[in-house]
Amino acid sequence: MPQPNRLERRQHPRTDASLVVSYRVKELASDYDISQSKNVSQGGMLLTTNRQFGYGEFLLMTLRLPFMPDAMEVTARVVSSREIVRDLIYDTRVQFSSLDTSALTRIGAFVVEGRAASSM
C-alpha cells in the first residue's frame, strides 16, 4: 500500500508477475542467466538476480508473456540492484530502453489484464 505523503514516480501502472526471464550484460556475448520477475510494467520490471548490477548497466533480456507464443527481446537499463540475501539474491530494477510498438502493446495488455484479475 502506498504511503500517503510519498510521491509516485512511476509513469506506467504495473502488475505482480512471475515471468521467466533470461538476461545477460549487453556487452558480453554469452553468460546468459535465468531469473524470475516480481512485477512488470510498460516501463520496466523488478526481477530477482543472483548478482548485483551497477546503476546504468545495460542488460539484454528475453521474456515470454503467458498465452503469447513469441518471446520478446528487450534492452533494459539497471536503475537499482539491492542485496536481499547476502551474496546470493538481489532485487534488480530495470527500465526498458528499447521496446518496439508490438512489445509495448503486448506488455500493456498483460499489465491491464493482471491488474483487472488482482482487483477481483
N, CA, C and O atoms as a GROMACS GRO file, in nm:
protein
  480
    1MET      N    1   0.084  -0.118   0.000
    1MET     CA    2   0.000   0.000   0.000
    1MET      C    3   0.089   0.124   0.000
    1MET      O    4   0.180   0.134   0.082
    2PRO      N    5   0.064   0.220  -0.091
    2PRO     CA    6   0.147   0.339  -0.096
    2PRO      C    7   0.132   0.424   0.030
    2PRO      O    8   0.024   0.430   0.090
    3GLN      N    9   0.241   0.488   0.069
    3GLN     CA   10   0.235   0.578   0.183
    3GLN      C   11   0.170   0.709   0.139
    3GLN      O   12   0.196   0.756   0.028
    4PRO      N   13   0.086   0.769   0.224
    4PRO     CA   14   0.006   0.884   0.183
    4PRO      C   15   0.085   1.005   0.133
    4PRO      O   16   0.040   1.071   0.040
    5ASN      N   17   0.200   1.036   0.192
    5ASN     CA   18   0.275   1.156   0.154
    5ASN      C   19   0.390   1.126   0.058
    5ASN      O   20   0.477   1.210   0.037
    6ARG      N   21   0.391   1.007   0.003
    6ARG     CA   22   0.501   0.967  -0.085
    6ARG      C   23   0.466   0.996  -0.230
    6ARG      O   24   0.359   0.957  -0.277
    7LEU      N   25   0.553   1.063  -0.301
    7LEU     CA   26   0.532   1.097  -0.441
    7LEU      C   27   0.552   0.973  -0.527
    7LEU      O   28   0.656   0.909  -0.520
    8GLU      N   29   0.454   0.940  -0.609
    8GLU     CA   30   0.463   0.826  -0.702
    8GLU      C   31   0.540   0.872  -0.825
    8GLU      O   32   0.497   0.964  -0.895
    9ARG      N   33   0.654   0.808  -0.851
    9ARG     CA   34   0.737   0.847  -0.965
    9ARG      C   35   0.714   0.760  -1.088
    9ARG      O   36   0.762   0.793  -1.196
   10ARG      N   37   0.642   0.652  -1.073
   10ARG     CA   38   0.622   0.562  -1.186
   10ARG      C   39   0.532   0.626  -1.291
   10ARG      O   40   0.433   0.692  -1.258
   11GLN      N   41   0.569   0.607  -1.416
   11GLN     CA   42   0.490   0.661  -1.526
   11GLN      C   43   0.390   0.560  -1.579
   11GLN      O   44   0.295   0.596  -1.648
   12HIS      N   45   0.411   0.432  -1.548
   12HIS     CA   46   0.328   0.325  -1.603
   12HIS      C   47   0.274   0.238  -1.489
   12HIS      O   48   0.346   0.210  -1.394
   13PRO      N   49   0.148   0.196  -1.500
   13PRO     CA   50   0.097   0.103  -1.399
   13PRO      C   51   0.171  -0.030  -1.412
   13PRO      O   52   0.216  -0.067  -1.520
   14ARG      N   53   0.181  -0.101  -1.302
   14ARG     CA   54   0.249  -0.231  -1.305
   14ARG      C   55   0.161  -0.336  -1.242
   14ARG      O   56   0.063  -0.306  -1.173
   15THR      N   57   0.197  -0.461  -1.266
   15THR     CA   58   0.125  -0.572  -1.207
   15THR      C   59   0.226  -0.674  -1.156
   15THR      O   60   0.334  -0.690  -1.212
   16ASP      N   61   0.189  -0.743  -1.048
   16ASP     CA   62   0.272  -0.852  -1.000
   16ASP      C   63   0.273  -0.961  -1.106
   16ASP      O   64   0.169  -0.996  -1.161
   17ALA      N   65   0.390  -1.014  -1.135
   17ALA     CA   66   0.401  -1.115  -1.240
   17ALA      C   67   0.527  -1.197  -1.220
   17ALA      O   68   0.637  -1.142  -1.206
   18SER      N   69   0.513  -1.328  -1.218
   18SER     CA   70   0.627  -1.420  -1.209
   18SER      C   71   0.655  -1.474  -1.348
   18SER      O   72   0.605  -1.580  -1.386
   19LEU      N   73   0.736  -1.401  -1.423
   19LEU     CA   74   0.771  -1.440  -1.558
   19LEU      C   75   0.914  -1.493  -1.559
   19LEU      O   76   1.000  -1.441  -1.488
   20VAL      N   77   0.938  -1.595  -1.639
   20VAL     CA   78   1.075  -1.644  -1.657
   20VAL      C   79   1.146  -1.548  -1.752
   20VAL      O   80   1.096  -1.517  -1.861
   21VAL      N   81   1.262  -1.502  -1.710
   21VAL     CA   82   1.338  -1.403  -1.786
   21VAL      C   83   1.481  -1.454  -1.801
   21VAL      O   84   1.543  -1.493  -1.702
   22SER      N   85   1.533  -1.454  -1.922
   22SER     CA   86   1.676  -1.480  -1.938
   22SER      C   87   1.742  -1.346  -1.969
   22SER      O   88   1.683  -1.261  -2.037
   23TYR      N   89   1.862  -1.327  -1.919
   23TYR     CA   90   1.928  -1.198  -1.933
   23TYR      C   91   2.079  -1.216  -1.935
   23TYR      O   92   2.132  -1.317  -1.889
   24ARG      N   93   2.146  -1.116  -1.989
   24ARG     CA   94   2.291  -1.110  -1.985
   24ARG      C   95   2.331  -0.963  -1.993
   24ARG      O   96   2.254  -0.879  -2.039
   25VAL      N   97   2.450  -0.934  -1.948
   25VAL     CA   98   2.503  -0.800  -1.966
   25VAL      C   99   2.518  -0.778  -2.115
   25VAL      O  100   2.574  -0.863  -2.185
   26LYS      N  101   2.467  -0.667  -2.166
   26LYS     CA  102   2.461  -0.644  -2.310
   26LYS      C  103   2.598  -0.657  -2.379
   26LYS      O  104   2.606  -0.708  -2.490
   27GLU      N  105   2.703  -0.612  -2.313
   27GLU     CA  106   2.835  -0.613  -2.375
   27GLU      C  107   2.899  -0.752  -2.380
   27GLU      O  108   2.999  -0.771  -2.450
   28LEU      N  109   2.843  -0.849  -2.309
   28LEU     CA  110   2.900  -0.984  -2.308
   28LEU      C  111   2.820  -1.073  -2.402
   28LEU      O  112   2.697  -1.080  -2.394
   29ALA      N  113   2.890  -1.141  -2.492
   29ALA     CA  114   2.822  -1.220  -2.595
   29ALA      C  115   2.753  -1.344  -2.539
   29ALA      O  116   2.657  -1.394  -2.599
   30SER      N  117   2.800  -1.394  -2.428
   30SER     CA  118   2.738  -1.514  -2.370
   30SER      C  119   2.705  -1.484  -2.224
   30SER      O  120   2.674  -1.370  -2.189
   31ASP      N  121   2.710  -1.585  -2.142
   31ASP     CA  122   2.687  -1.568  -1.999
   31ASP      C  123   2.543  -1.529  -1.965
   31ASP      O  124   2.519  -1.445  -1.879
   32TYR      N  125   2.448  -1.594  -2.034
   32TYR     CA  126   2.306  -1.574  -2.001
   32TYR      C  127   2.275  -1.637  -1.867
   32TYR      O  128   2.336  -1.737  -1.829
   33ASP      N  129   2.182  -1.580  -1.796
   33ASP     CA  130   2.132  -1.637  -1.672
   33ASP      C  131   1.980  -1.635  -1.680
   33ASP      O  132   1.922  -1.560  -1.759
   34ILE      N  133   1.916  -1.717  -1.600
   34ILE     CA  134   1.771  -1.724  -1.598
   34ILE      C  135   1.723  -1.678  -1.462
   34ILE      O  136   1.781  -1.711  -1.359
   35SER      N  137   1.615  -1.601  -1.464
   35SER     CA  138   1.563  -1.544  -1.342
   35SER      C  139   1.410  -1.541  -1.348
   35SER      O  140   1.348  -1.598  -1.439
   36GLN      N  141   1.352  -1.475  -1.250
   36GLN     CA  142   1.207  -1.462  -1.243
   36GLN      C  143   1.173  -1.318  -1.206
   36GLN      O  144   1.237  -1.257  -1.120
   37SER      N  145   1.072  -1.264  -1.274
   37SER     CA  146   1.030  -1.128  -1.241
   37SER      C  147   0.939  -1.130  -1.119
   37SER      O  148   0.881  -1.232  -1.084
   38LYS      N  149   0.928  -1.013  -1.055
   38LYS     CA  150   0.834  -0.996  -0.945
   38LYS      C  151   0.718  -0.909  -0.989
   38LYS      O  152   0.603  -0.933  -0.951
   39ASN      N  153   0.748  -0.806  -1.070
   39ASN     CA  154   0.641  -0.725  -1.129
   39ASN      C  155   0.690  -0.666  -1.260
   39ASN      O  156   0.810  -0.665  -1.288
   40VAL      N  157   0.595  -0.618  -1.340
   40VAL     CA  158   0.628  -0.567  -1.473
   40VAL      C  159   0.535  -0.453  -1.510
   40VAL      O  160   0.419  -0.449  -1.467
   41SER      N  161   0.586  -0.361  -1.591
   41SER     CA  162   0.507  -0.253  -1.647
   41SER      C  163   0.560  -0.226  -1.787
   41SER      O  164   0.657  -0.288  -1.831
   42GLN      N  165   0.496  -0.132  -1.856
   42GLN     CA  166   0.548  -0.096  -1.988
   42GLN      C  167   0.681  -0.023  -1.977
   42GLN      O  168   0.753  -0.010  -2.076
   43GLY      N  169   0.713   0.025  -1.859
   43GLY     CA  170   0.838   0.098  -1.841
   43GLY      C  171   0.955   0.015  -1.794
   43GLY      O  172   1.070   0.053  -1.813
   44GLY      N  173   0.926  -0.101  -1.730
   44GLY     CA  174   1.035  -0.182  -1.680
   44GLY      C  175   0.986  -0.295  -1.592
   44GLY      O  176   0.867  -0.329  -1.594
   45MET      N  177   1.076  -0.353  -1.516
   45MET     CA  178   1.038  -0.464  -1.428
   45MET      C  179   1.131  -0.475  -1.310
   45MET      O  180   1.241  -0.419  -1.308
   46LEU      N  181   1.082  -0.548  -1.210
   46LEU     CA  182   1.162  -0.586  -1.094
   46LEU      C  183   1.185  -0.736  -1.107
   46LEU      O  184   1.089  -0.812  -1.120
   47LEU      N  185   1.310  -0.778  -1.103
   47LEU     CA  186   1.340  -0.920  -1.111
   47LEU      C  187   1.443  -0.959  -1.006
   47LEU      O  188   1.516  -0.875  -0.954
   48THR      N  189   1.446  -1.086  -0.976
   48THR     CA  190   1.543  -1.141  -0.882
   48THR      C  191   1.664  -1.187  -0.962
   48THR      O  192   1.649  -1.259  -1.062
   49THR      N  193   1.783  -1.146  -0.920
   49THR     CA  194   1.905  -1.189  -0.988
   49THR      C  195   2.000  -1.251  -0.886
   49THR      O  196   1.982  -1.236  -0.765
   50ASN      N  197   2.102  -1.321  -0.937
   50ASN     CA  198   2.197  -1.385  -0.847
   50ASN      C  199   2.327  -1.306  -0.832
   50ASN      O  200   2.424  -1.355  -0.776
   51ARG      N  201   2.325  -1.184  -0.884
   51ARG     CA  202   2.439  -1.094  -0.866
   51ARG      C  203   2.391  -0.951  -0.865
   51ARG      O  204   2.281  -0.920  -0.912
   52GLN      N  205   2.474  -0.863  -0.812
   52GLN     CA  206   2.439  -0.722  -0.808
   52GLN      C  207   2.488  -0.655  -0.935
   52GLN      O  208   2.598  -0.683  -0.983
   53PHE      N  209   2.406  -0.567  -0.989
   53PHE     CA  210   2.442  -0.491  -1.108
   53PHE      C  211   2.458  -0.345  -1.070
   53PHE      O  212   2.395  -0.296  -0.977
   54GLY      N  213   2.543  -0.276  -1.144
   54GLY     CA  214   2.565  -0.135  -1.120
   54GLY      C  215   2.461  -0.049  -1.190
   54GLY      O  216   2.406  -0.088  -1.293
   55TYR      N  217   2.435   0.068  -1.132
   55TYR     CA  218   2.343   0.162  -1.193
   55TYR      C  219   2.388   0.195  -1.335
   55TYR      O  220   2.505   0.225  -1.358
   56GLY      N  221   2.295   0.188  -1.428
   56GLY     CA  222   2.326   0.224  -1.566
   56GLY      C  223   2.373   0.110  -1.653
   56GLY      O  224   2.385   0.126  -1.775
   57GLU      N  225   2.402  -0.007  -1.594
   57GLU     CA  226   2.441  -0.122  -1.677
   57GLU      C  227   2.325  -0.160  -1.767
   57GLU      O  228   2.209  -0.150  -1.727
   58PHE      N  229   2.356  -0.204  -1.888
   58PHE     CA  230   2.252  -0.247  -1.981
   58PHE      C  231   2.246  -0.398  -1.986
   58PHE      O  232   2.349  -0.466  -1.996
   59LEU      N  233   2.125  -0.451  -1.979
   59LEU     CA  234   2.100  -0.595  -1.989
   59LEU      C  235   2.020  -0.623  -2.115
   59LEU      O  236   1.928  -0.550  -2.148
   60LEU      N  237   2.056  -0.730  -2.183
   60LEU     CA  238   1.976  -0.781  -2.293
   60LEU      C  239   1.889  -0.891  -2.234
   60LEU      O  240   1.941  -0.988  -2.179
   61MET      N  241   1.757  -0.875  -2.244
   61MET     CA  242   1.665  -0.966  -2.178
   61MET      C  243   1.571  -1.031  -2.279
   61MET      O  244   1.530  -0.969  -2.377
   62THR      N  245   1.539  -1.157  -2.253
   62THR     CA  246   1.438  -1.229  -2.330
   62THR      C  247   1.329  -1.269  -2.234
   62THR      O  248   1.355  -1.335  -2.133
   63LEU      N  249   1.205  -1.230  -2.265
   63LEU     CA  250   1.095  -1.267  -2.177
   63LEU      C  251   0.976  -1.314  -2.258
   63LEU      O  252   0.957  -1.276  -2.374
   64ARG      N  253   0.897  -1.398  -2.193
   64ARG     CA  254   0.775  -1.452  -2.254
   64ARG      C  255   0.658  -1.416  -2.164
   64ARG      O  256   0.663  -1.431  -2.042
   65LEU      N  257   0.553  -1.368  -2.228
   65LEU     CA  258   0.429  -1.341  -2.155
   65LEU      C  259   0.337  -1.460  -2.169
   65LEU      O  260   0.339  -1.527  -2.273
   66PRO      N  261   0.256  -1.488  -2.068
   66PRO     CA  262   0.164  -1.602  -2.077
   66PRO      C  263   0.070  -1.589  -2.198
   66PRO      O  264   0.025  -1.479  -2.232
   67PHE      N  265   0.043  -1.700  -2.259
   67PHE     CA  266  -0.051  -1.710  -2.371
   67PHE      C  267  -0.006  -1.634  -2.495
   67PHE      O  268  -0.086  -1.609  -2.584
   68MET      N  269   0.120  -1.598  -2.502
   68MET     CA  270   0.176  -1.532  -2.620
   68MET      C  271   0.295  -1.615  -2.664
   68MET      O  272   0.392  -1.628  -2.590
   69PRO      N  273   0.288  -1.672  -2.784
   69PRO     CA  274   0.387  -1.770  -2.826
   69PRO      C  275   0.528  -1.716  -2.849
   69PRO      O  276   0.626  -1.789  -2.830
   70ASP      N  277   0.540  -1.592  -2.889
   70ASP     CA  278   0.672  -1.539  -2.924
   70ASP      C  279   0.739  -1.470  -2.806
   70ASP      O  280   0.677  -1.392  -2.733
   71ALA      N  281   0.866  -1.502  -2.789
   71ALA     CA  282   0.945  -1.434  -2.686
   71ALA      C  283   0.980  -1.293  -2.736
   71ALA      O  284   0.984  -1.267  -2.856
   72MET      N  285   1.004  -1.204  -2.640
   72MET     CA  286   1.044  -1.067  -2.674
   72MET      C  287   1.186  -1.045  -2.627
   72MET      O  288   1.222  -1.084  -2.516
   73GLU      N  289   1.266  -0.981  -2.712
   73GLU     CA  290   1.400  -0.940  -2.671
   73GLU      C  291   1.395  -0.791  -2.646
   73GLU      O  292   1.354  -0.714  -2.732
   74VAL      N  293   1.438  -0.751  -2.528
   74VAL     CA  294   1.439  -0.609  -2.494
   74VAL      C  295   1.572  -0.574  -2.429
   74VAL      O  296   1.638  -0.658  -2.368
   75THR      N  297   1.610  -0.449  -2.442
   75THR     CA  298   1.726  -0.397  -2.373
   75THR      C  299   1.675  -0.315  -2.255
   75THR      O  300   1.579  -0.239  -2.269
   76ALA      N  301   1.738  -0.332  -2.141
   76ALA     CA  302   1.694  -0.261  -2.021
   76ALA      C  303   1.816  -0.204  -1.948
   76ALA      O  304   1.925  -0.262  -1.949
   77ARG      N  305   1.794  -0.090  -1.885
   77ARG     CA  306   1.899  -0.023  -1.807
   77ARG      C  307   1.871  -0.044  -1.659
   77ARG      O  308   1.759  -0.023  -1.612
   78VAL      N  309   1.972  -0.087  -1.585
   78VAL     CA  310   1.958  -0.110  -1.441
   78VAL      C  311   1.943   0.024  -1.371
   78VAL      O  312   2.024   0.115  -1.389
   79VAL      N  313   1.836   0.035  -1.289
   79VAL     CA  314   1.817   0.158  -1.210
   79VAL      C  315   1.847   0.134  -1.062
   79VAL      O  316   1.875   0.229  -0.989
   80SER      N  317   1.841   0.009  -1.018
   80SER     CA  318   1.887  -0.025  -0.883
   80SER      C  319   1.903  -0.175  -0.871
   80SER      O  320   1.838  -0.252  -0.942
   81SER      N  321   1.990  -0.215  -0.781
   81SER     CA  322   2.013  -0.356  -0.754
   81SER      C  323   2.047  -0.366  -0.606
   81SER      O  324   2.151  -0.316  -0.561
   82ARG      N  325   1.960  -0.430  -0.532
   82ARG     CA  326   1.971  -0.431  -0.385
   82ARG      C  327   1.984  -0.574  -0.334
   82ARG      O  328   1.907  -0.662  -0.373
   83GLU      N  329   2.081  -0.596  -0.249
   83GLU     CA  330   2.105  -0.729  -0.192
   83GLU      C  331   1.991  -0.767  -0.097
   83GLU      O  332   1.955  -0.690  -0.008
   84ILE      N  333   1.936  -0.887  -0.118
   84ILE     CA  334   1.828  -0.939  -0.033
   84ILE      C  335   1.884  -1.048   0.059
   84ILE      O  336   1.859  -1.047   0.180
   85VAL      N  337   1.958  -1.142   0.002
   85VAL     CA  338   2.027  -1.246   0.079
   85VAL      C  339   2.175  -1.233   0.044
   85VAL      O  340   2.213  -1.237  -0.073
   86ARG      N  341   2.257  -1.219   0.146
   86ARG     CA  342   2.399  -1.189   0.127
   86ARG      C  343   2.465  -1.279   0.022
   86ARG      O  344   2.464  -1.402   0.034
   87ASP      N  345   2.522  -1.214  -0.080
   87ASP     CA  346   2.597  -1.281  -0.187
   87ASP      C  347   2.516  -1.386  -0.263
   87ASP      O  348   2.574  -1.474  -0.326
   88LEU      N  349   2.384  -1.377  -0.259
   88LEU     CA  350   2.302  -1.481  -0.322
   88LEU      C  351   2.184  -1.427  -0.402
   88LEU      O  352   2.165  -1.467  -0.517
   89ILE      N  353   2.105  -1.338  -0.345
   89ILE     CA  354   1.982  -1.292  -0.411
   89ILE      C  355   1.977  -1.139  -0.407
   89ILE      O  356   2.002  -1.076  -0.304
   90TYR      N  357   1.943  -1.082  -0.524
   90TYR     CA  358   1.934  -0.937  -0.538
   90TYR      C  359   1.803  -0.901  -0.606
   90TYR      O  360   1.761  -0.969  -0.700
   91ASP      N  361   1.738  -0.796  -0.560
   91ASP     CA  362   1.624  -0.738  -0.629
   91ASP      C  363   1.682  -0.634  -0.725
   91ASP      O  364   1.743  -0.536  -0.682
   92THR      N  365   1.661  -0.657  -0.854
   92THR     CA  366   1.717  -0.568  -0.955
   92THR      C  367   1.602  -0.502  -1.032
   92THR      O  368   1.517  -0.570  -1.088
   93ARG      N  369   1.603  -0.370  -1.033
   93ARG     CA  370   1.501  -0.294  -1.104
   93ARG      C  371   1.561  -0.243  -1.235
   93ARG      O  372   1.670  -0.187  -1.237
   94VAL      N  373   1.487  -0.265  -1.343
   94VAL     CA  374   1.535  -0.221  -1.474
   94VAL      C  375   1.429  -0.138  -1.544
   94VAL      O  376   1.309  -0.154  -1.522
   95GLN      N  377   1.478  -0.048  -1.627
   95GLN     CA  378   1.392   0.034  -1.710
   95GLN      C  379   1.415  -0.008  -1.855
   95GLN      O  380   1.529  -0.010  -1.902
   96PHE      N  381   1.306  -0.041  -1.925
   96PHE     CA  382   1.320  -0.080  -2.065
   96PHE      C  383   1.370   0.038  -2.145
   96PHE      O  384   1.321   0.150  -2.131
   97SER      N  385   1.469   0.013  -2.230
   97SER     CA  386   1.523   0.122  -2.312
   97SER      C  387   1.497   0.101  -2.461
   97SER      O  388   1.520   0.191  -2.541
   98SER      N  389   1.451  -0.016  -2.497
   98SER     CA  390   1.420  -0.040  -2.638
   98SER      C  391   1.300  -0.134  -2.648
   98SER      O  392   1.315  -0.256  -2.645
   99LEU      N  393   1.183  -0.076  -2.660
   99LEU     CA  394   1.062  -0.156  -2.680
   99LEU      C  395   1.000  -0.113  -2.811
   99LEU      O  396   0.970   0.005  -2.830
  100ASP      N  397   0.980  -0.209  -2.902
  100ASP     CA  398   0.910  -0.172  -3.024
  100ASP      C  399   0.760  -0.163  -2.993
  100ASP      O  400   0.716  -0.201  -2.884
  101THR      N  401   0.684  -0.113  -3.088
  101THR     CA  402   0.541  -0.091  -3.066
  101THR      C  403   0.469  -0.219  -3.030
  101THR      O  404   0.380  -0.217  -2.945
  102SER      N  405   0.505  -0.329  -3.093
  102SER     CA  406   0.440  -0.457  -3.065
  102SER      C  407   0.465  -0.501  -2.921
  102SER      O  408   0.372  -0.542  -2.852
  103ALA      N  409   0.589  -0.492  -2.875
  103ALA     CA  410   0.622  -0.531  -2.738
  103ALA      C  411   0.554  -0.440  -2.638
  103ALA      O  412   0.503  -0.486  -2.536
  104LEU      N  413   0.552  -0.311  -2.665
  104LEU     CA  414   0.486  -0.214  -2.578
  104LEU      C  415   0.337  -0.248  -2.563
  104LEU      O  416   0.282  -0.244  -2.453
  105THR      N  417   0.273  -0.280  -2.674
  105THR     CA  418   0.131  -0.316  -2.674
  105THR      C  419   0.108  -0.446  -2.598
  105THR      O  420   0.015  -0.455  -2.518
  106ARG      N  421   0.192  -0.546  -2.622
  106ARG     CA  422   0.176  -0.676  -2.555
  106ARG      C  423   0.194  -0.663  -2.404
  106ARG      O  424   0.116  -0.720  -2.328
  107ILE      N  425   0.294  -0.590  -2.362
  107ILE     CA  426   0.317  -0.572  -2.218
  107ILE      C  427   0.202  -0.491  -2.157
  107ILE      O  428   0.155  -0.523  -2.048
  108GLY      N  429   0.158  -0.388  -2.227
  108GLY     CA  430   0.047  -0.306  -2.177
  108GLY      C  431  -0.079  -0.389  -2.157
  108GLY      O  432  -0.146  -0.375  -2.055
  109ALA      N  433  -0.112  -0.475  -2.253
  109ALA     CA  434  -0.230  -0.561  -2.241
  109ALA      C  435  -0.214  -0.658  -2.125
  109ALA      O  436  -0.310  -0.684  -2.052
  110PHE      N  437  -0.095  -0.712  -2.108
  110PHE     CA  438  -0.068  -0.805  -1.998
  110PHE      C  439  -0.087  -0.736  -1.863
  110PHE      O  440  -0.146  -0.793  -1.771
  111VAL      N  441  -0.037  -0.613  -1.850
  111VAL     CA  442  -0.049  -0.539  -1.725
  111VAL      C  443  -0.196  -0.509  -1.695
  111VAL      O  444  -0.240  -0.527  -1.581
  112VAL      N  445  -0.271  -0.464  -1.794
  112VAL     CA  446  -0.413  -0.434  -1.774
  112VAL      C  447  -0.487  -0.559  -1.729
  112VAL      O  448  -0.567  -0.554  -1.636
  113GLU      N  449  -0.460  -0.670  -1.794
  113GLU     CA  450  -0.524  -0.797  -1.759
  113GLU      C  451  -0.488  -0.839  -1.616
  113GLU      O  452  -0.573  -0.883  -1.539
  114GLY      N  453  -0.361  -0.826  -1.582
  114GLY     CA  454  -0.314  -0.864  -1.448
  114GLY      C  455  -0.373  -0.776  -1.339
  114GLY      O  456  -0.408  -0.824  -1.232
  115ARG      N  457  -0.383  -0.646  -1.366
  115ARG     CA  458  -0.442  -0.555  -1.267
  115ARG      C  459  -0.591  -0.583  -1.248
  115ARG      O  460  -0.643  -0.575  -1.137
  116ALA      N  461  -0.659  -0.616  -1.359
  116ALA     CA  462  -0.802  -0.647  -1.350
  116ALA      C  463  -0.823  -0.773  -1.268
  116ALA      O  464  -0.914  -0.780  -1.186
  117ALA      N  465  -0.739  -0.875  -1.291
  117ALA     CA  466  -0.752  -1.001  -1.218
  117ALA      C  467  -0.723  -0.982  -1.069
  117ALA      O  468  -0.787  -1.046  -0.986
  118SER      N  469  -0.627  -0.897  -1.036
  118SER     CA  470  -0.592  -0.878  -0.895
  118SER      C  471  -0.694  -0.794  -0.819
  118SER      O  472  -0.697  -0.796  -0.696
  119SER      N  473  -0.778  -0.720  -0.890
  119SER     CA  474  -0.878  -0.638  -0.821
  119SER      C  475  -1.010  -0.712  -0.800
  119SER      O  476  -1.103  -0.657  -0.741
  120MET      N  477  -1.018  -0.834  -0.846
  120MET     CA  478  -1.141  -0.912  -0.829
  120MET      C  479  -1.148  -0.975  -0.692
  120MET      O  480  -1.245  -1.044  -0.661
   0.00000   0.00000   0.00000
